Amino acid sequence: MSLPALTGAQKTQLRGRGQTLPDHAWLGRDGVTTEFLAELLRQLDARELVKLRFTGGQDRRERAALCAQVEGDAACLCVGAVGHTALFWRPGADGSKLLAAG
């Protein structure tokens, strides 16, 4: 599945929506496991926009590497990462309901 390229305005819109979201996924010391990926994919299918919390004490470089790994493994985009929180987006099968709602 090829992900659409997002404009800066669209990323900003998604980050704004993510401000009020609770954490839907947690990534600990074990890293990106099969169980974690299964849960993240389930959350992306259900919500389209998922807030992930890093709980394993990872440093900045480790968190950046984990974000890149999650993007590749889950076929999603990281639309923002601040501190121990990252926001991942993947459109639904019928396109993005969040971006269409504008």
DRENDOPA-700337 format. One line per field, with one value per residue: residue number from 1; z, x, y of N, C-alpha, C in turn. Coordinates in pm, 1 decimal, always signed. Last residue first. Example, Ala and Ser with C-alpha at 12.3 -4.5 7.8 and 13.67 -1.06 7.14 Angstrom:
// DRENDOPA-700337
seq: c(2;1)
nz: c(+708.0;+780.0)
nx: c(+1285.0;+1319.0)
ny: c(-225.0;-569.0)
caz: c(+714.0;+780.0)
cax: c(+1367.0;+1230.0)
cay: c(-106.0;-450.0)
cz: c(+787.0;+780.0)
cx: c(+1290.0;+1320.0)
cy: c(+3.0;-330.0)
//
This chain:
// DRENDOPA-700337
seq: c(102;101;100;99;98;97;96;95;94;93;92;91;90;89;88;87;86;85;84;83;82;81;80;79;78;77;76;75;74;73;72;71;70;69;68;67;66;65;64;63;62;61;60;59;58;57;56;55;54;53;52;51;50;49;48;47;46;45;44;43;42;41;40;39;38;37;36;35;34;33;32;31;30;29;28;27;26;25;24;23;22;21;20;19;18;17;16;15;14;13;12;11;10;9;8;7;6;5;4;3;2;1)
nz: c(+739.9;+663.6;+525.1;+728.4;+843.8;+650.8;+375.1;+206.8;+251.5;+429.8;+598.3;+629.3;+921.6;+1149.8;+1476.6;+1692.5;+2004.2;+2299.8;+2450.1;+2243.6;+1967.3;+1636.3;+1362.5;+1180.8;+1041.0;+853.3;+783.8;+779.1;+988.3;+924.6;+873.7;+1113.6;+1298.6;+1224.1;+1281.1;+1559.2;+1632.9;+1577.0;+1763.8;+2002.7;+1990.5;+2011.0;+2271.5;+2457.7;+2634.5;+2838.4;+2749.3;+2653.6;+2428.1;+2296.8;+2018.2;+1881.0;+1558.5;+1326.3;+1251.1;+1408.7;+1323.1;+1203.6;+1418.4;+1597.6;+1451.7;+1438.1;+1711.5;+1758.7;+1589.7;+1700.3;+1953.3;+1872.2;+1753.5;+1870.8;+1896.9;+2243.8;+2507.1;+2650.2;+2484.5;+2368.7;+2348.1;+2217.0;+2266.6;+2479.0;+2368.7;+2186.3;+2162.5;+1958.6;+1715.3;+1581.4;+1530.8;+1360.8;+1140.2;+1066.7;+1001.6;+779.7;+610.4;+578.0;+443.1;+282.6;+234.5;-6.8;+69.5;+58.7;-92.9;+0.0)
nx: c(-1164.1;-1256.8;-1046.4;-877.5;-1027.4;-1067.0;-881.3;-991.7;-1099.3;-923.9;-765.0;-423.7;-238.1;-10.5;+114.1;+307.1;+476.8;+647.2;+853.9;+924.2;+725.4;+652.3;+430.1;+357.2;+474.3;+266.2;+282.6;+354.8;+473.7;+747.6;+804.8;+724.0;+882.0;+1136.4;+1111.1;+1074.9;+1321.2;+1489.5;+1390.2;+1449.0;+1730.3;+1779.7;+1675.8;+1645.7;+1392.1;+1231.5;+1002.4;+779.6;+641.6;+318.8;+135.6;-176.5;-303.8;-555.2;-726.1;-880.8;-875.2;-626.9;-464.3;-517.2;-410.9;-144.6;-80.2;-109.9;+92.1;+319.3;+328.0;+369.9;+620.0;+782.1;+995.1;+1093.1;+1116.3;+1071.0;+770.4;+521.1;+173.6;-114.2;-276.4;-320.3;-590.0;-585.5;-536.5;-343.8;-429.1;-523.4;-273.1;-162.5;-334.7;-266.2;+2.7;-27.1;-156.8;+43.0;+238.7;+83.7;+175.9;+139.6;-17.3;+142.0;+63.9;+83.6)
ny: c(+1805.7;+1566.6;+1465.4;+1391.0;+1181.4;+992.4;+906.3;+604.0;+358.6;+241.8;+522.5;+636.3;+667.8;+811.8;+871.2;+1056.2;+1011.6;+1107.0;+1202.8;+1471.3;+1446.1;+1403.7;+1352.7;+1170.9;+893.6;+678.9;+322.2;+42.9;-82.6;-80.5;+195.3;+320.3;+181.6;+276.5;+549.1;+528.1;+418.6;+634.5;+818.4;+682.0;+681.2;+956.2;+1014.2;+703.4;+520.7;+425.7;+298.1;+420.6;+635.1;+626.4;+734.1;+785.3;+753.3;+764.4;+551.0;+375.3;+107.1;+77.3;+153.1;-60.1;-273.0;-191.5;-206.3;-483.3;-583.1;-459.3;-587.9;-853.2;-832.6;-529.6;-291.2;-301.9;-362.6;-129.3;-11.9;+178.2;+183.0;+346.9;+556.9;+830.3;+1047.6;+1356.6;+1623.6;+1635.6;+1535.0;+1755.0;+1873.4;+1685.1;+1720.0;+1984.2;+1948.1;+1783.6;+1965.9;+2160.5;+2016.2;+1732.9;+1393.6;+1143.7;+830.4;+512.1;+211.0;-117.2)
caz: c(+739.5;+752.8;+447.0;+642.9;+924.1;+701.2;+507.5;+215.0;+167.3;+297.2;+591.2;+584.8;+800.5;+1068.7;+1351.4;+1633.3;+1857.9;+2231.7;+2456.7;+2367.9;+2066.0;+1752.8;+1465.3;+1148.3;+1166.5;+856.9;+828.1;+660.1;+994.6;+957.6;+774.3;+983.3;+1304.0;+1214.9;+1143.1;+1475.0;+1651.3;+1504.5;+1620.7;+1968.6;+1989.5;+1889.4;+2151.5;+2437.0;+2516.6;+2873.3;+2780.9;+2798.0;+2452.5;+2407.6;+2076.5;+1962.4;+1683.9;+1390.9;+1148.2;+1437.6;+1393.1;+1128.3;+1295.8;+1633.3;+1491.4;+1314.5;+1640.7;+1828.5;+1572.2;+1564.3;+1944.0;+1946.5;+1673.1;+1870.1;+1803.7;+2108.6;+2412.1;+2628.4;+2596.8;+2319.2;+2431.5;+2208.0;+2224.9;+2423.5;+2471.0;+2189.4;+2262.3;+2088.5;+1807.4;+1626.7;+1611.7;+1491.3;+1213.0;+1101.5;+1110.9;+898.2;+650.9;+639.8;+576.4;+282.3;+306.7;+51.5;+1.5;+137.6;-103.0;+0.0)
cax: c(-1101.6;-1344.3;-1163.8;-837.3;-982.9;-1185.4;-875.1;-928.6;-1175.6;-938.2;-846.3;-562.9;-254.2;-131.7;+120.1;+174.2;+478.0;+520.4;+826.7;+957.1;+775.7;+710.9;+487.1;+325.4;+488.0;+352.0;+213.7;+310.2;+328.0;+681.8;+828.9;+674.2;+736.0;+1105.5;+1138.0;+971.0;+1199.4;+1507.4;+1385.5;+1309.9;+1657.1;+1819.0;+1624.2;+1693.0;+1476.4;+1348.4;+1119.5;+786.9;+762.6;+401.7;+220.8;-70.8;-271.2;-453.3;-653.1;-878.8;-992.8;-747.2;-465.3;-552.0;-551.5;-221.5;-73.1;-196.1;-46.5;+276.6;+311.7;+248.3;+507.0;+758.9;+886.1;+1097.2;+1122.9;+1209.4;+863.5;+637.7;+290.4;-13.8;-341.4;-223.5;-516.5;-600.3;-635.4;-319.4;-360.3;-620.8;-372.8;-100.0;-333.7;-403.9;-33.6;+43.0;-225.9;-84.5;+266.8;+136.5;+98.7;+226.0;-15.9;+83.0;+140.7;+0.0)
cay: c(+1934.7;+1642.9;+1507.4;+1501.4;+1294.6;+1062.0;+964.7;+734.9;+451.7;+181.4;+401.5;+651.5;+587.2;+823.2;+796.9;+1047.6;+1021.8;+1083.3;+1058.9;+1402.5;+1540.8;+1338.0;+1438.3;+1310.3;+965.9;+796.3;+443.7;+117.0;-68.8;-206.8;+91.2;+366.2;+166.7;+133.7;+506.5;+589.4;+339.6;+508.5;+850.4;+710.0;+554.2;+882.7;+1080.0;+840.0;+539.6;+505.5;+216.8;+398.4;+556.2;+673.9;+631.1;+845.5;+685.5;+848.0;+626.2;+517.7;+157.0;+40.8;+233.8;+77.4;-274.6;-205.0;-78.6;-387.8;-627.4;-426.8;-442.7;-818.7;-876.9;-674.2;-322.5;-246.9;-474.5;-173.9;-24.4;+105.5;+207.3;+240.9;+433.3;+734.6;+972.5;+1211.1;+1583.2;+1700.1;+1444.4;+1654.4;+1942.3;+1707.6;+1592.9;+1951.1;+2037.2;+1732.6;+1843.5;+2197.6;+2066.7;+1868.2;+1493.6;+1245.6;+959.7;+619.8;+333.8;+0.0)
cz: c(+844.5;+770.6;+531.4;+559.8;+838.7;+780.9;+544.5;+356.5;+165.6;+199.5;+448.5;+583.3;+756.4;+950.4;+1281.0;+1496.1;+1807.1;+2081.2;+2388.5;+2358.7;+2194.6;+1842.8;+1580.3;+1254.4;+1132.4;+997.6;+826.4;+698.7;+874.3;+952.0;+799.4;+877.3;+1170.4;+1213.6;+1124.9;+1330.2;+1568.7;+1515.8;+1536.9;+1820.2;+1950.7;+1877.8;+2023.2;+2302.3;+2508.7;+2756.1;+2817.8;+2840.6;+2603.1;+2422.9;+2185.0;+2033.6;+1753.4;+1530.1;+1206.2;+1332.0;+1398.5;+1191.2;+1211.3;+1509.9;+1524.8;+1343.5;+1511.7;+1757.3;+1637.8;+1539.9;+1805.8;+1938.8;+1739.9;+1779.1;+1792.7;+2027.0;+2267.9;+2524.4;+2555.0;+2428.2;+2382.7;+2291.8;+2216.7;+2389.1;+2401.8;+2311.2;+2271.0;+2196.8;+1945.7;+1730.4;+1665.8;+1585.2;+1351.0;+1183.7;+1159.2;+1020.6;+775.2;+687.8;+650.6;+426.7;+293.7;+118.2;+71.2;+59.9;-26.5;+0.0)
cx: c(-1137.2;-1295.3;-1256.7;-954.5;-945.8;-1144.7;-1003.6;-934.7;-1116.6;-1010.5;-855.4;-634.4;-399.3;-124.5;-14.9;+185.8;+336.8;+538.8;+695.9;+931.8;+801.5;+770.0;+540.9;+375.7;+466.8;+356.7;+313.5;+225.6;+270.9;+529.6;+749.9;+689.3;+675.7;+955.5;+1104.0;+988.0;+1083.8;+1382.8;+1399.6;+1294.8;+1511.0;+1744.7;+1657.1;+1643.3;+1523.7;+1443.4;+1243.4;+911.0;+781.1;+519.9;+306.5;+3.6;-156.7;-428.6;-539.5;-814.6;-997.8;-872.1;-588.7;-558.6;-598.8;-371.3;-154.6;-195.7;-142.5;+131.6;+259.8;+221.5;+375.5;+640.7;+873.3;+976.4;+1127.7;+1221.5;+1001.0;+743.4;+403.2;+107.0;-243.5;-297.6;-414.2;-531.0;-655.5;-412.4;-336.8;-557.9;-477.5;-196.3;-270.2;-408.6;-174.9;+8.1;-160.4;-160.9;+139.2;+166.5;+164.8;+137.2;+81.1;+87.6;+68.5;+88.3)
cy: c(+2024.1;+1785.1;+1593.1;+1553.4;+1415.5;+1184.8;+1036.8;+788.2;+591.3;+273.9;+351.3;+517.2;+599.6;+727.7;+801.0;+982.6;+997.4;+1099.8;+1021.6;+1253.9;+1464.9;+1445.6;+1356.8;+1405.9;+1113.0;+853.3;+558.7;+238.1;+5.7;-198.2;-35.5;+257.4;+209.7;+110.3;+359.2;+545.9;+396.4;+421.2;+723.9;+741.9;+576.3;+750.2;+1003.0;+891.5;+685.2;+526.8;+295.0;+322.2;+543.8;+578.8;+694.4;+733.4;+757.9;+791.4;+711.0;+605.4;+309.6;+102.4;+203.8;+168.3;-133.3;-207.0;-83.1;-252.0;-528.6;-466.3;-403.5;-668.3;-838.2;-706.2;-473.8;-290.3;-426.8;-284.0;-70.8;+106.0;+119.2;+281.4;+317.2;+606.1;+882.2;+1151.1;+1432.3;+1647.3;+1502.5;+1561.8;+1846.7;+1779.6;+1607.9;+1822.1;+2007.6;+1817.4;+1782.9;+2073.9;+2102.5;+1909.0;+1630.1;+1350.8;+1055.1;+750.6;+445.2;+123.8)
//
